Amino acid sequence: MQRLVLAFRSFFAILFRGELPADLLSALRQNGKVTKPAVRAEEPVQTSNGALQMLAILQRDARLVDFLMEDVSQYNDEQVGAAVRDLHLRCRKALSRYVSLEPIIDGVEGGFTPVEAGPGGRLDASRIKLLGNVPADGIPKGGLLRHKGWRAERVELPPVDPRHDLSVIAPAEIEIE
């Protein structure tokens, strides 16, 4: 069983990193006999990695972070509006390239929408948020749809070079003359 584990680890290490980690090399070299390799503390996968990668994509393709960090109070509404129109188009294009979104409730905003209970007769609070005069007991029959909500149907972010520091949203740029 240990050989199988080493084989899989070796395969994926070569596939994704292009080299074998030191613990695998030492385990494979020991007199032809495979022993349990020393446990190497691997960097845990952070749930924020995808968020940081998406933020970096929005910065790269649309300069979203630059816009958000800019003090726009010095510009008039017409200038800000023109900048936002272009920013909106580029962000939408970048987002749709990597993420497919679908509405949680495909209804007309402002129209009456029934509230449906999920499994066990409970409301899924991650999918539906009730606003206004919400009864303390039970689920209401319905209310006015104020926002359709969004659910990611597909997320296909490009592979990340393992040597890349994901906390770097955009590198500093220096033009050499």
Buried (B, 14 or more C-beta within 10 A) or exposed (E): EEEEEBEEBBEEBEEEEEEBBEBBEEBBEEEEEBEEBEEEEEEEEEEEBBEBBBBBBBBEBBBBBEBEEEEEEEEEEEEBEEBEEEBEEBBEEBBEEBBEBEEBBEEEEEEEBEEEEEEEEEBEEEEBEEEEEEEEEEBEEEBEBEEBBEEEEEEEBEEEEEEEEBEEBBEEEEEEE
